[in-house]
């Protein structure tokens, strides 16, 4: 039986992720991509838009990385059989 305490970080990163966190990761990283396009735009934008986009990039990157860590232990147990 695989438990939270018996799984390593490498196994956790390669283990199946629950559907909610896959969706969250996709949405958040998409927002970070749009924010990156805004920051690197060759046109002059108001400072507030550039500042908010910078925060969205940082938050999106962190949220995307963290949403990769949850594990669907039911699917993982089926894979191990």
DOKENU-873568 format. One record per atom (N, C-alpha, C): residue number from 1; residue in one letter; x, y, z. Coordinates in Angstrom, 1 decimal. Atoms other than C-alpha are relative to their C-alpha. Last residue first. Example, Ala and Ser with C-alpha at 12.3 -4.5 7.8 and 13.67 -1.06 7.14 Angstrom:
! residues 2
R,i,aa,X,Y,Z
R,2,s,-0.9,-1.1,0.0;
R,2,s,13.7,-1.1,7.1;
R,2,s,-0.8,1.1,0.8;
R,1,a,0.9,-1.2,0.0;
R,1,a,12.3,-4.5,7.8;
R,1,a,0.9,1.2,0.0;
END
This chain:
! residues 81
R,i,aa,X,Y,Z
R,81,x,0.4,1.5,0.0;
R,81,x,-0.4,-3.9,-9.1;
R,81,x,0.5,-0.7,-1.2;
R,80,x,-1.0,0.8,-0.7;
R,80,x,1.6,-0.6,-8.8;
R,80,x,-0.3,-1.5,0.0;
R,79,x,-1.2,0.1,0.9;
R,79,x,-0.5,1.1,-11.5;
R,79,x,1.0,-0.9,0.7;
R,78,x,0.3,0.8,1.1;
R,78,x,-3.7,0.4,-9.5;
R,78,x,1.2,-0.2,-1.0;
R,77,x,0.0,1.3,-0.5;
R,77,x,-2.2,1.8,-6.3;
R,77,x,-0.4,-1.0,-1.2;
R,76,x,-1.3,0.4,-0.2;
R,76,x,-1.3,5.0,-8.2;
R,76,x,0.1,-1.5,0.5;
R,75,x,-0.6,0.3,1.3;
R,75,x,-4.8,5.4,-9.6;
R,75,x,1.5,-0.6,0.2;
R,74,x,0.7,1.1,0.5;
R,74,x,-6.2,5.2,-6.0;
R,74,x,0.6,-0.5,-1.4;
R,73,x,-0.5,1.3,-0.6;
R,73,x,-3.4,7.3,-4.6;
R,73,x,-0.8,-1.2,-0.5;
R,72,x,1.2,0.8,0.0;
R,72,x,-4.3,10.3,-6.9;
R,72,x,0.5,-1.4,0.5;
R,71,x,0.0,1.3,0.6;
R,71,x,-1.3,12.4,-5.9;
R,71,x,-1.3,-0.6,0.1;
R,70,x,1.1,0.9,-0.5;
R,70,x,-1.0,16.1,-5.3;
R,70,x,0.0,-1.3,-0.8;
R,69,x,-0.3,0.9,-1.1;
R,69,x,2.4,17.6,-6.3;
R,69,x,-1.1,-0.9,0.5;
R,68,x,-0.5,1.3,0.6;
R,68,x,1.8,19.1,-9.8;
R,68,x,0.3,-1.0,1.1;
R,67,x,1.1,0.8,0.4;
R,67,x,-0.5,21.8,-8.3;
R,67,x,0.5,-1.3,-0.7;
R,66,x,0.7,0.7,-1.2;
R,66,x,2.4,23.2,-6.4;
R,66,x,-1.1,-0.9,-0.4;
R,65,x,-0.9,1.0,-0.6;
R,65,x,4.4,23.9,-9.6;
R,65,x,-0.6,-0.8,1.2;
R,64,x,-0.2,1.1,1.0;
R,64,x,1.5,25.5,-11.4;
R,64,x,0.9,-1.1,0.6;
R,63,x,1.2,0.8,0.0;
R,63,x,0.6,27.6,-8.3;
R,63,x,0.1,-1.2,-1.0;
R,62,x,0.0,0.7,-1.2;
R,62,x,4.2,28.9,-8.1;
R,62,x,-1.2,-1.0,0.1;
R,61,x,-1.1,0.9,0.0;
R,61,x,4.4,29.8,-11.7;
R,61,x,0.0,-0.9,1.2;
R,60,x,0.3,1.1,0.9;
R,60,x,1.0,31.4,-11.7;
R,60,x,1.0,-1.1,-0.1;
R,59,x,1.0,0.8,-0.7;
R,59,x,1.7,33.5,-8.6;
R,59,x,-0.3,-1.2,-0.9;
R,58,x,-0.6,0.6,-1.1;
R,58,x,5.0,34.8,-10.2;
R,58,x,-1.0,-0.9,0.7;
R,57,x,-1.1,0.9,0.4;
R,57,x,3.5,35.5,-13.6;
R,57,x,0.6,-0.8,1.2;
R,56,x,0.7,1.2,0.5;
R,56,x,0.3,37.0,-12.1;
R,56,x,1.1,-1.1,-0.5;
R,55,x,0.5,0.8,-1.1;
R,55,x,2.5,39.3,-10.0;
R,55,x,-0.7,-1.2,-0.5;
R,54,x,-1.2,0.6,-0.7;
R,54,x,4.4,40.5,-13.1;
R,54,x,-0.4,-0.9,1.2;
R,53,x,-0.4,1.1,0.9;
R,53,x,1.1,41.0,-15.0;
R,53,x,1.2,-0.7,0.7;
R,52,x,0.9,1.1,-0.3;
R,52,x,-0.1,43.2,-12.1;
R,52,x,0.4,-1.3,-0.8;
R,51,x,-0.3,0.4,-1.4;
R,51,x,3.0,45.4,-12.4;
R,51,x,-0.9,-1.2,0.3;
R,50,x,-1.3,0.7,0.0;
R,50,x,2.8,45.6,-16.2;
R,50,x,0.2,-0.5,1.4;
R,49,x,0.2,1.2,0.7;
R,49,x,-0.9,46.6,-16.0;
R,49,x,1.3,-0.9,0.0;
R,48,x,0.8,0.9,-0.9;
R,48,x,-0.2,49.1,-13.2;
R,48,x,-0.3,-1.3,-0.7;
R,47,x,-0.8,0.7,-1.0;
R,47,x,2.6,50.7,-15.2;
R,47,x,-0.8,-1.0,0.8;
R,46,x,0.0,-0.7,-1.3;
R,46,x,0.4,51.6,-18.2;
R,46,x,0.8,-0.9,1.0;
R,45,x,1.2,0.3,-0.8;
R,45,x,1.4,49.8,-21.4;
R,45,x,0.1,0.8,1.3;
R,44,x,0.0,-0.6,-1.3;
R,44,x,4.0,50.9,-24.0;
R,44,x,-1.4,-0.2,0.7;
R,43,x,0.7,-1.2,-0.1;
R,43,x,4.1,48.5,-26.9;
R,43,x,0.0,0.6,1.4;
R,42,x,-0.8,-1.1,0.5;
R,42,x,6.6,45.8,-27.6;
R,42,x,-0.6,1.4,0.0;
R,41,x,0.6,-0.6,1.2;
R,41,x,4.8,43.3,-25.4;
R,41,x,0.8,1.2,-0.4;
R,40,x,-1.0,-0.1,1.0;
R,40,x,7.1,41.4,-23.0;
R,40,x,-0.5,0.7,-1.3;
R,39,x,-1.2,-0.7,-0.5;
R,39,x,5.0,42.1,-19.9;
R,39,x,1.0,0.2,-1.1;
R,38,x,0.3,-1.4,-0.3;
R,38,x,1.7,41.3,-21.7;
R,38,x,1.3,0.8,0.4;
R,37,x,0.2,-0.7,1.3;
R,37,x,3.0,38.1,-23.3;
R,37,x,-0.2,1.5,0.3;
R,36,x,-1.4,-0.1,0.6;
R,36,x,4.3,37.0,-19.9;
R,36,x,-0.1,0.7,-1.3;
R,35,x,-0.6,-1.1,-0.7;
R,35,x,0.8,37.7,-18.4;
R,35,x,1.4,0.2,-0.5;
R,34,x,0.6,-1.3,0.5;
R,34,x,-0.8,35.6,-21.1;
R,34,x,0.7,1.2,0.7;
R,33,x,-0.4,-0.2,1.4;
R,33,x,1.6,32.7,-20.3;
R,33,x,-0.5,1.3,-0.6;
R,32,x,-1.4,-0.5,0.0;
R,32,x,1.0,33.1,-16.6;
R,32,x,0.6,0.2,-1.3;
R,31,x,0.0,-1.4,-0.5;
R,31,x,-2.7,32.9,-17.2;
R,31,x,1.4,0.5,0.1;
R,30,x,0.5,-0.8,1.1;
R,30,x,-2.2,29.7,-19.2;
R,30,x,0.0,1.5,0.3;
R,29,x,-1.1,-0.2,0.9;
R,29,x,-0.1,28.3,-16.4;
R,29,x,-0.3,0.7,-1.3;
R,28,x,-1.0,-0.9,-0.6;
R,28,x,-2.9,28.9,-14.0;
R,28,x,1.2,0.3,-0.9;
R,27,x,0.6,-1.4,0.0;
R,27,x,-5.6,27.4,-16.2;
R,27,x,1.1,1.0,0.5;
R,26,x,0.2,-0.4,1.4;
R,26,x,-3.6,24.2,-17.0;
R,26,x,-0.5,1.5,0.0;
R,25,x,-1.4,-0.2,0.5;
R,25,x,-2.4,23.7,-13.4;
R,25,x,-0.1,0.6,-1.4;
R,24,x,-0.5,-1.2,-0.6;
R,24,x,-6.0,24.1,-12.1;
R,24,x,1.4,0.4,-0.6;
R,23,x,0.7,-1.2,0.5;
R,23,x,-7.3,21.6,-14.6;
R,23,x,0.6,1.3,0.5;
R,22,x,-0.4,-0.1,1.4;
R,22,x,-4.6,19.0,-13.7;
R,22,x,-0.7,1.3,-0.7;
R,21,x,-1.3,-0.7,0.0;
R,21,x,-5.3,19.8,-10.0;
R,21,x,0.6,0.1,-1.4;
R,20,x,0.1,-1.4,-0.4;
R,20,x,-9.0,19.0,-10.4;
R,20,x,1.3,0.8,-0.1;
R,19,x,0.5,-0.8,1.1;
R,19,x,-8.3,15.8,-12.3;
R,19,x,-0.1,1.5,0.3;
R,18,x,1.4,-0.1,0.0;
R,18,x,-6.1,14.3,-9.6;
R,18,x,-0.5,1.0,-1.1;
R,17,x,0.5,-1.2,-0.7;
R,17,x,-2.4,13.9,-10.5;
R,17,x,-1.6,-0.1,-0.1;
R,16,x,1.2,-0.7,0.6;
R,16,x,-1.0,10.5,-11.5;
R,16,x,-0.5,1.1,0.9;
R,15,x,1.2,0.7,-0.3;
R,15,x,2.5,9.8,-10.0;
R,15,x,-1.2,0.7,-0.7;
R,14,x,0.4,0.8,1.2;
R,14,x,5.6,11.2,-11.8;
R,14,x,-1.3,-0.8,0.3;
R,13,x,0.1,-0.8,1.2;
R,13,x,6.1,14.1,-9.4;
R,13,x,-0.4,-0.8,-1.2;
R,12,x,1.2,-0.9,-0.1;
R,12,x,5.2,12.0,-6.3;
R,12,x,-0.1,0.9,-1.3;
R,11,x,1.2,0.8,0.2;
R,11,x,7.6,9.3,-7.3;
R,11,x,-1.2,0.9,0.0;
R,10,x,0.0,0.5,1.5;
R,10,x,10.4,11.8,-7.6;
R,10,x,-1.2,-0.8,-0.3;
R,9,x,0.4,-1.2,0.8;
R,9,x,9.4,13.4,-4.2;
R,9,x,0.0,-0.4,-1.5;
R,8,x,-1.1,-1.0,0.1;
R,8,x,9.5,10.0,-2.5;
R,8,x,-0.5,1.2,-0.9;
R,7,x,-0.3,-0.4,1.4;
R,7,x,6.4,8.1,-1.4;
R,7,x,1.0,1.1,0.0;
R,6,x,-0.9,1.0,0.6;
R,6,x,6.2,6.2,1.9;
R,6,x,0.4,0.4,-1.4;
R,5,x,-1.3,0.0,-0.7;
R,5,x,4.8,9.0,4.1;
R,5,x,1.0,-0.9,-0.7;
R,4,x,-0.7,-1.3,0.1;
R,4,x,1.9,9.8,1.8;
R,4,x,1.4,0.0,0.5;
R,3,x,0.5,-1.1,-0.9;
R,3,x,0.9,6.2,1.6;
R,3,x,0.8,1.2,-0.3;
R,2,x,-0.7,-1.2,0.1;
R,2,x,1.3,3.4,-1.0;
R,2,x,-0.7,1.1,0.8;
R,1,x,0.8,-1.2,0.0;
R,1,x,0.0,0.0,0.0;
R,1,x,0.9,1.2,0.0;
END
